[in-house]
Amino acid sequence: MAGALTGQVVVVFGGSSGIGLAAAKAAEAEGASVAIIGRDVDRLRAASATIAGSDWRSTDVTDAAGVARAVAHLGAIDHVFLSVGQGGASDVLKSAAEDLRRPFEERVFGTFNVVRSVAPKMREGSITLMSGLYASRTRRHASAQTAALCAVESLARTLALDLAPVRVNAVAPGWIDTPRLDRSFGPDKAGRVDAIARELPGKRIGHTDEVASAVILLMTNRYINGEVLHIDGGGRFV
Ligand SMILES: NC(=O)c1ccc[n+]([C@@H]2O[C@H](COP(=O)([O-])OP(=O)(O)OC[C@H]3O[C@@H](n4cnc5c(N)ncnc54)[C@H](OP(=O)(O)O)[C@@H]3O)[C@@H](O)[C@H]2O)c1
């Protein structure tokens, strides 16, 4: 049976791990030809081996020329998902300037680099950007991250006009179990996740598949445009 993305080309930046990898697999399951992009070659090679027919290229999204090279081999592109960007807090009074700049380099200028490289290859279809819970829920010592996430949500709206008829949306996940949480929490992960889950309405954090299915919805529903879709179990309200 034909899937919802049969015959379409989907490019996932950050497709070698976590949410991006789950979305890449979901797109392939819907019949798409998938290309994944990230920095680490070994991780890309291993992830690509789990996605039938996929290919991969290595670049950092902050490198405009590298992003252009990473998509140069592709013909027409139908859908793009950006699942890239480090988390972490920073204190505007104490952090190094580069730590305050990094969220903007990755999330805002990274988006510009990707959009400028892929748009000439897109006639319609969609681009899905990555926001997050903390665009909606204020916390201490996260000014740079929060401002960059809010900028991404703004870009979903403004780029929806500039790139039309290509649609542009964003997903805003809450806490999702990915390798990134393994890295952030280390051996304390189980306890930290339990503590977070206790505060959430559904008493659990999310799965990558739950974000991936939202990304597929944004790719396939041709009337959703300029939207920010929250996949956080209601976490932004607590
Ligand atoms: N997990 C959560 O709870 C959560 C919640 C809300 C939002 N998010 C957002 O979702 C996105 C993905 O997070 P995740 O948890 O899935 O993380 P992850 O498992 O660490 O995956 C991140 C992916 O992005 C790639 N990547 C990272 N920096 C990159 C760069 N500068 N250029 C190109 N590729 C890069 C990574 O590969 P390389 O490292 O090899 O480049 C990897 O493929 C992030 O923007 C994160 O802020 C996550």
The ligand as a Gaussian input file, in Angstrom:
#p B3LYP/6-31G(d) Opt

LIG

0 1
 N       15.007000      15.642000      23.775000
 C       14.217000      16.607000      24.274000
 O       13.688000      16.521000      25.405000
 C       13.918000      17.829000      23.421000
 C       12.858000      18.661000      23.816000
 C       12.565000      19.800000      23.066000
 C       13.330000      20.102000      21.952000
 N       14.351000      19.286000      21.603000
 C       15.144000      19.683000      20.429000
 O       15.124000      18.657000      19.466000
 C       16.353000      18.704000      18.716000
 C       16.933000      17.300000      18.682000
 O       17.159000      16.874000      20.014000
 P       17.376000      15.340000      20.397000
 O       16.996000      15.229000      21.820000
 O       16.782000      14.456000      19.373000
 O       18.987000      15.298000      20.341000
 P       20.029000      14.201000      19.810000
 O       19.544000      12.819000      20.040000
 O       21.328000      14.622000      20.405000
 O       20.077000      14.472000      18.226000
 C       20.594000      15.678000      17.720000
 C       20.877000      15.489000      16.233000
 O       21.297000      16.730000      15.663000
 C       22.622000      16.589000      15.111000
 N       23.274000      17.866000      15.329000
 C       23.458000      18.500000      16.516000
 N       24.073000      19.662000      16.332000
 C       24.265000      19.796000      15.002000
 C       24.840000      20.813000      14.174000
 N       25.341000      21.940000      14.718000
 N       24.865000      20.625000      12.843000
 C       24.353000      19.493000      12.288000
 N       23.798000      18.504000      13.011000
 C       23.765000      18.661000      14.349000
 C       23.208000      15.418000      15.880000
 O       24.258000      14.759000      15.207000
 P       25.808000      15.231000      15.443000
 O       25.973000      15.512000      16.899000
 O       26.622000      14.108000      14.918000
 O       25.928000      16.460000      14.610000
 C       21.990000      14.501000      15.964000
 O       21.748000      13.875000      14.724000
 C       17.214000      19.763000      19.417000
 O       17.050000      21.000000      18.758000
 C       16.606000      19.872000      20.787000
 O       16.823000      21.140000      21.388000
 C       14.668000      18.159000      22.301000

